[in-house]
Amino acid sequence: MATKSVSSYVPYQVIEPATPNIQAHLLPYLRSWPWYLLCLSLALTGGYVYLLYKQPIYRIQASLMLQDEKKGNTQTNPLKELDVYTPKKVIENELEVLHSSTLMSRVVETLHLEARYYRNTKYGKREIYSQSPIVVLIEEGNEDLYKKPLEITFLGDKAVSVNGRRIPLNQSVWTPYGKLRLLTRKPVSASTEPLVVEVMPRTAAVNSYLGKLKAEPTSKTSTVVHLTLDDAVPEKGEAVLNQLINEYNLAAVADKNKVASSTMKFINERLRIVQGELASVEKNVESYKANQGITDLSEQSKSFLQTTQQNDAQLNQVKIRLASLNNLEEFISQQADKRGSTPATIGLDDPVLLGQISKLSELELERDQLAQTTPEENPIIQSIDKKIQATKNNIRQNVRTMKSMLTSSREHYVAENQKLEKVIRTIPQQERSLMDKTRQQTIKNDLYTYLLQKREEMAVTFAASIADTRTIDAAESSSGPIKPVPVVIYALFGLVGLLIPTATIAGKTAMNTRVMRRGDVEGITQVPILGEVMSKRQRDVLVVAPNSRSVIAEQIRSIRTNLHIGRNEINDSQVMLFTSSISGEGKSFLAQNLGASLALLRQPTVILEMDLRMPKLHQVFNVDNSVGISNFLNDEASLADILKPIPGYPNYFLIPSGPLPPDPSELLSGPKLKELIQGLRENFRYVIVDAPPIGIVTDAQLIAPYADATLFVVRHGVTPKNCLKILNTLHLEQRFQNLNIILNAVGGSDAYHFNNNYKNSYSYK
């Protein structure tokens, strides 16, 4: 038979394939569903264990109503009109005060929250509060106290063991951790469960609770503040919120009392002076009447006396006001840097001046409250300082104006007194002297009475001072824990359980450079796929045999059938070249089994062991390799000498490679190869050539012109993807006749692209 002419090469540029479809990407994940199920089960189990060992967190809430000057004054106290100064609260500032370190530090100190008490359970440590039989008081702690927990074991009702050191109860004792005192809350004994106590610095404890505390108004128009605290021990959280509200109220009352105390001090000083003056005047009147024997005055004297008394009373009021103005001016000038005190305003009734004094006190208290939580450089404090200075300047100006007016009034009353004195001189000397002394007595007595009244008013105000707040709801914990939420925990752990295999498969896929599925081949090369052979861990050398019904045998028969499609001259011989990209892809296995399948058609078939570098077929068929193809190409043997029958397979022959030549490529390039192929065409229906891989040597390309069809073997998990690009280039350049691909070792849902429907109808061995 005549051989076909060698095809000419057509250069072609490699084109990158399109992106694979979604189904091809999902196949590796769908095939790994057992791993997903296993990871999801382990993750949910981990979530269950986490919930068992994680101590639940409860939410504690309380409500507090504040008096806010922006939203009206709700005070209904009947003694309200007695207040000299009643500060108004801005709710935004009060929220900062409630969240201040100063208040929380008092709470921590009062409740001894530097120490946390734990009890070991089968699910780990669990924090307790009032259930702790002892309280650890830190009188003087050192650094070692905060580094290591204190493991306390009860030795009886008199002593305990702290990290192996015996310490008596209810006594101040120096220990390696500082000076401690362990107080008992309830009777203890050697059978009392051990405790673990963790101690933290005061600042750390304060910051810890401030971090968990939330203070916010219920709405923009409401003065009700909602306090929230999350803690593992509901009872402790309730105690913290209740004590915080109590400390806030005490601080508010202290601010009020500070103002009242300053006014009381001024009144008491004035009373002491007036009381001495009144006693002296009364003694003079008494002595004068006794010495002069005076019992009554005339009606005319009484009239002058009344007039004089009225004028003196008015003059005295002017002097009191001047004294108050001098005190106020001294306070503004000399005590400008002393905050927390308020000047006395006795006798001053000017609403503008009183309003400015009240405004000054409000600004100073507001600044003191902000200074607890805000640094001095803050623009808000600097703005308040400017307002304070401006208010003081306005007060000074008003004081000077009022002093000028009162000085004029005083001079007027003094002049009026001088006129009255001239009239009184006409009265007898005794009566005039008595009138003068009695007048002084009345003036001092009225002043003394006025100061006593004001002192009683301030005393009542001081005693009635209460906080401008009302507790709407005392601290109360939630009925159940808010964290951890089982549904959320299971969802998170389940998500992790799904992400682990997904990430593993995605990472493996991203790092993979081998062909793993049919889509990898179809997406890179245009070479048609002739058939597929499934993967099997243990495969016989020849799986195709008479009466063989295995899946692999049927897949090879399917390839055999596909080889006949499109052939018109069925009596012509056919030369089939088997090759691959690298070694280990199974081309020899497929070549020998396809040859066996063709031989079972009772057609003479021969397989050539054309891999002259690493021959293996002669070992598989247990055939002598002393004489073979290398001898024929060297013109050392005839075709009859190298043709070997395969035992057990009639019509199936093997031509071994023969001794390994030093120059296989040169032998294949000689004229003897053409002679060999032509001789085999005349004697055999099918000629199968097992050639070396094309990615390693050029032997397959030298044999390609003599083959009618080239079968390129691609093995899943072995063939590199970049080799498919080279194969596509060879196909487009037409270097191989009728180039087709056979997929070997196909696994999972990629298996039997042609034969998977058979499995539902037929059974295989």
Residue pairs with C-beta under 8 A, 6 or more apart in sequence:
1 572
1 573
1 678
1 681
1 682
3 674
3 677
3 678
3 681
3 706
4 705
4 708
4 737
5 705
6 705
7 705
7 734
7 735
7 737
8 734
9 733
9 734
9 735
10 732
10 733
10 734
11 733
12 729
12 732
12 733
14 725
14 728
14 729
17 523
17 524
18 523
19 523
20 519
20 520
20 523
21 519
24 517
24 519
24 523
27 517
27 519
27 748
27 749
27 750
28 505
28 509
28 516
28 517
29 36
29 501
29 502
29 505
30 749
31 748
31 749
32 501
32 505
35 501
35 504
36 497
36 498
36 501
39 497
39 498
39 500
39 501
40 494
40 497
40 498
41 497
42 497
43 493
43 494
43 496
43 497
43 498
43 500
44 490
44 493
44 494
44 497
46 493
47 489
47 490
47 492
47 493
47 494
48 490
50 484
50 489
50 493
51 484
51 486
51 489
52 123
53 123
53 124
54 484
55 124
55 125
55 126
55 127
55 232
56 232
56 481
56 483
56 484
57 230
57 231
57 232
57 481
57 482
57 483
57 484
58 230
58 231
58 232
58 233
58 234
58 237
58 477
58 478
58 480
58 481
58 482
59 228
59 229
59 230
59 477
59 478
59 482
60 228
60 229
60 230
60 231
60 234
60 237
60 238
60 240
60 241
60 475
60 476
60 477
60 478
61 226
61 227
61 228
61 229
61 241
61 473
61 475
61 476
61 478
62 226
62 227
62 241
62 242
62 245
62 471
62 473
62 474
62 475
62 476
63 218
63 224
63 225
63 226
63 227
63 471
63 472
63 473
64 98
64 224
64 225
64 227
64 245
64 248
64 469
64 470
64 471
64 472
65 74
65 223
65 224
65 225
65 469
65 470
65 471
65 472
66 89
66 91
66 94
66 223
66 224
66 225
66 468
66 469
67 73
67 74
67 75
67 88
67 89
67 223
67 468
67 469
68 88
68 89
68 90
68 91
68 94
68 223
69 88
69 89
69 90
70 90
70 91
71 91
71 221
71 222
71 223
73 88
74 223
75 86
75 468
77 464
77 466
79 460
79 461
79 464
80 86
82 457
82 458
82 460
82 461
82 464
83 461
84 259
84 260
84 263
84 342
84 345
84 458
84 461
85 259
85 342
85 358
85 361
86 256
87 255
87 256
87 259
87 361
87 362
87 365
88 362
89 468
90 366
91 217
91 223
91 225
93 366
93 369
93 370
94 225
95 215
95 216
95 217
95 225
96 369
96 370
96 373
96 374
97 103
97 248
97 251
97 369
97 372
97 373
98 215
98 225
98 227
98 244
98 248
99 210
99 213
99 215
99 373
100 372
100 373
101 206
101 207
101 210
101 372
101 373
102 372
102 373
103 244
103 247
103 248
103 251
104 206
104 209
104 210
104 213
104 244
105 202
105 206
106 247
107 113
107 209
107 240
107 243
107 244
107 247
108 114
108 202
108 205
108 206
108 209
109 202
110 243
110 247
111 236
111 239
111 240
111 243
112 135
112 136
112 137
113 205
113 209
113 236
113 240
114 138
114 199
114 200
114 201
114 202
114 205
115 135
115 136
115 138
115 197
115 198
115 199
116 127
116 197
116 198
116 199
116 200
117 127
117 128
117 129
117 132
117 195
117 196
117 197
118 125
118 126
118 127
118 128
118 149
118 195
118 196
118 197
118 198
119 125
119 126
119 128
119 131
119 193
119 194
119 195
119 196
120 126
120 194
120 196
125 196
127 232
127 233
128 233
129 233
129 235
129 236
129 239
130 185
130 235
130 236
132 185
132 195
133 154
133 184
133 185
133 186
133 187
133 188
133 192
133 195
134 152
134 160
134 169
134 182
134 183
134 184
134 185
134 188
134 195
135 182
135 183
135 185
136 150
136 180
136 181
136 182
136 197
136 199
137 180
137 181
137 182
137 183
138 145
138 178
138 179
138 180
138 199
139 172
139 178
139 179
139 180
139 181
140 178
140 179
141 177
141 178
141 179
141 180
141 199
142 177
142 178
144 176
144 177
144 178
145 177
145 178
145 199
146 199
146 200
146 201
148 163
149 196
149 197
149 198
150 162
150 163
150 177
150 196
150 197
150 198
150 199
151 162
151 163
151 194
151 195
151 196
152 160
152 161
152 162
152 182
152 194
152 195
152 196
152 197
153 160
153 161
153 194
154 160
154 161
154 188
154 189
154 190
154 191
154 192
154 194
155 161
155 166
155 190
156 188
156 189
156 190
157 169
157 184
157 187
157 188
157 189
158 168
158 169
159 166
159 167
159 168
159 169
160 166
160 167
160 169
160 182
160 188
161 167
162 175
162 177
165 175
165 176
167 173
167 175
167 180
167 182
169 182
169 183
169 184
169 188
170 181
170 182
170 183
170 184
171 181
172 179
172 180
172 181
173 179
173 180
173 181
177 199
200 208
209 229
209 240
212 229
212 230
212 231
213 227
213 228
213 229
213 244
214 226
214 227
214 228
214 229
215 225
215 226
215 227
215 228
216 225
216 226
217 223
217 224
217 225
217 226
218 224
218 225
218 226
224 472
227 241
227 244
227 245
227 475
229 237
229 240
229 241
229 475
230 237
230 482
230 483
231 237
231 240
234 477
234 478
235 477
237 475
237 477
238 474
238 475
238 476
238 477
239 475
240 475
241 475
242 474
242 475
245 469
245 471
245 475
248 467
248 469
249 467
249 469
250 467
252 467
252 468
252 469
253 465
253 466
253 467
255 365
256 465
257 462
257 465
258 340
258 341
259 342
259 361
260 458
260 461
260 462
260 465
261 462
262 341
262 342
262 343
262 344
263 342
263 344
263 458
264 455
264 458
264 459
264 462
266 327
266 343
266 344
266 346
267 344
267 346
267 451
267 454
267 455
267 458
268 455
270 346
270 451
271 448
271 451
271 452
271 455
274 444
274 447
274 448
274 451
275 448
277 444
278 441
278 444
278 445
278 447
278 448
281 437
281 440
281 441
281 444
282 441
284 437
284 440
285 434
285 437
285 438
285 441
288 294
288 433
288 434
288 437
289 295
289 434
292 430
292 433
292 434
294 430
294 431
294 434
297 305
297 431
297 434
297 435
298 431
300 427
301 427
301 431
301 435
304 420
304 423
304 424
304 427
304 435
305 435
305 438
305 439
307 420
308 417
308 420
308 424
308 435
308 439
309 439
309 442
309 443
311 413
311 416
311 417
311 420
312 413
312 417
312 439
312 442
312 443
313 442
313 443
313 446
314 409
314 413
315 410
315 413
315 414
315 417
316 443
316 446
316 447
317 347
318 406
318 409
318 410
318 413
319 410
320 346
320 347
320 447
321 347
321 348
321 402
321 406
322 403
322 406
322 407
322 410
323 347
324 344
324 345
324 346
324 347
324 348
325 348
325 399
325 402
325 403
325 406
326 403
327 343
327 344
328 343
328 344
328 345
328 348
328 357
328 395
328 399
329 396
329 399
329 403
331 343
332 343
332 392
332 395
332 396
332 399
333 396
335 341
336 392
339 364
339 367
339 368
340 364
340 368
342 357
342 361
343 357
345 354
345 357
346 451
346 454
348 354
350 398
350 402
352 398
353 395
353 398
353 399
353 402
356 391
356 394
356 395
356 398
357 395
359 391
360 388
360 391
360 392
360 395
363 384
363 387
363 388
363 391
364 388
366 384
367 381
367 384
367 385
367 388
370 378
370 380
370 381
370 384
371 381
374 380
374 381
375 381
424 432
424 435
424 436
425 432
427 435
509 516
513 720
513 721
513 722
514 716
514 717
514 718
514 719
514 720
514 721
515 521
515 714
515 715
515 716
515 717
515 718
515 719
515 720
515 721
515 724
516 716
516 717
517 716
517 750
518 529
518 532
518 743
518 746
518 750
518 753
520 721
520 724
521 529
521 714
521 724
521 741
521 743
522 529
524 721
524 724
524 725
524 728
525 724
525 725
525 727
525 728
525 731
525 741
526 728
526 731
526 732
527 712
527 727
527 728
527 731
527 739
527 740
527 741
528 740
528 741
529 740
529 741
529 742
529 743
529 753
530 559
530 562
530 563
530 711
530 740
530 741
530 742
531 555
531 556
531 558
531 559
531 562
531 742
531 743
531 754
532 555
532 742
532 743
532 744
532 746
532 750
532 751
532 752
532 753
532 754
532 755
533 552
533 555
533 556
533 559
533 586
533 590
533 742
533 743
533 744
533 745
533 746
534 551
534 552
534 555
534 745
534 746
534 747
534 751
534 752
535 716
535 745
535 746
535 747
535 751
536 552
539 552
539 589
541 589
541 592
541 620
542 592
542 593
542 596
543 550
543 552
543 553
543 556
543 593
544 553
544 556
544 557
544 593
544 594
544 596
544 597
544 600
545 553
545 596
545 648
546 600
548 765
549 762
549 763
549 764
549 765
550 764
550 765
551 752
551 755
551 759
551 764
552 593
553 593
553 597
554 755
554 758
554 764
555 752
555 754
555 755
556 590
556 593
556 594
556 597
557 597
558 754
558 755
559 590
559 594
559 597
559 742
560 594
560 597
560 598
560 601
563 574
563 576
563 709
564 570
567 574
573 680
573 681
573 682
573 684
573 685
573 686
573 687
574 685
574 686
574 687
574 708
574 709
575 677
575 680
575 681
575 687
575 689
575 706
575 707
575 708
575 709
576 594
576 686
576 687
576 688
576 689
576 707
576 708
576 709
576 710
576 711
577 689
577 691
577 700
577 703
577 704
577 707
577 709
577 710
577 711
577 736
578 587
578 588
578 590
578 591
578 594
578 688
578 689
578 690
578 691
578 711
578 713
579 587
579 691
579 692
579 693
579 694
579 700
579 710
579 711
579 712
579 713
580 586
580 587
580 693
580 694
580 695
580 712
580 713
580 714
580 715
580 719
581 693
581 694
581 695
581 712
581 714
581 719
581 720
581 723
581 724
581 726
581 727
582 693
582 695
582 696
582 718
582 719
582 720
582 723
583 614
583 693
583 696
584 715
584 718
585 693
585 713
585 714
585 715
585 718
585 719
585 744
586 713
586 715
586 744
586 745
587 690
587 693
587 711
587 713
588 611
588 616
588 617
588 620
588 690
589 744
590 711
590 713
590 742
590 744
591 607
591 688
591 689
591 690
591 711
592 607
592 617
592 620
592 621
592 690
594 688
594 711
595 605
595 606
595 607
595 652
595 686
595 688
596 649
596 652
598 605
598 685
598 686
598 688
599 605
599 649
599 650
599 651
599 652
600 649
602 650
602 651
603 651
603 685
603 686
604 651
604 653
604 683
604 684
604 685
604 686
605 651
605 652
605 653
605 684
605 685
605 686
605 687
605 688
606 643
606 652
606 653
606 654
606 655
606 680
606 683
606 684
606 686
606 687
606 688
607 617
607 652
607 653
607 654
607 655
607 688
607 689
607 690
608 629
608 655
608 680
608 687
608 688
608 689
608 690
609 615
609 616
609 617
609 618
609 628
609 629
609 654
609 655
609 656
609 657
609 690
610 629
610 657
610 668
610 689
610 690
610 691
610 692
610 699
610 703
611 657
611 690
611 691
611 692
611 699
612 629
612 630
612 657
612 658
612 660
612 661
612 664
612 667
612 668
612 692
612 699
613 660
613 664
613 692
613 697
613 699
614 692
615 625
615 656
615 657
615 660
617 623
617 654
617 656
617 657
617 690
618 624
618 625
618 628
618 654
618 656
618 657
621 644
621 646
621 647
621 654
622 647
623 644
623 646
623 654
623 656
624 644
624 656
625 656
625 657
625 658
625 659
626 658
626 659
627 637
627 641
627 642
627 656
627 658
628 637
628 642
628 655
628 656
628 657
628 658
628 659
629 642
629 655
629 656
629 657
629 658
629 676
630 657
630 658
630 659
630 660
630 661
630 664
630 667
631 637
631 641
631 642
631 658
631 659
632 638
632 639
632 641
632 642
632 658
632 672
632 676
633 661
633 667
633 668
633 670
633 672
633 673
633 676
634 661
634 667
634 672
635 672
637 658
639 676
639 679
639 680
639 683
642 655
642 656
642 658
643 653
643 655
644 653
644 654
644 655
644 656
645 652
645 653
645 654
646 652
646 653
646 654
653 684
661 667
664 697
664 699
665 697
665 698
665 699
665 702
667 673
668 699
668 702
668 703
669 702
673 702
673 703
673 706
674 706
677 687
677 706
680 687
681 687
689 703
689 707
691 699
691 700
691 703
692 699
692 700
693 700
694 700
694 701
694 726
694 727
694 730
695 723
695 726
701 735
701 736
704 710
704 735
704 736
704 737
705 737
707 736
707 737
708 737
708 738
709 737
709 738
709 739
709 740
710 736
710 737
710 738
710 739
710 740
711 740
711 741
711 742
712 727
712 736
712 739
712 740
712 741
712 742
713 741
713 742
713 744
714 724
714 741
714 742
714 743
714 744
715 743
715 744
715 745
716 743
716 744
716 745
716 746
716 747
716 750
717 745
718 745
727 739
727 741
730 736
730 739
731 739
743 753
746 752
746 753
752 758
752 759
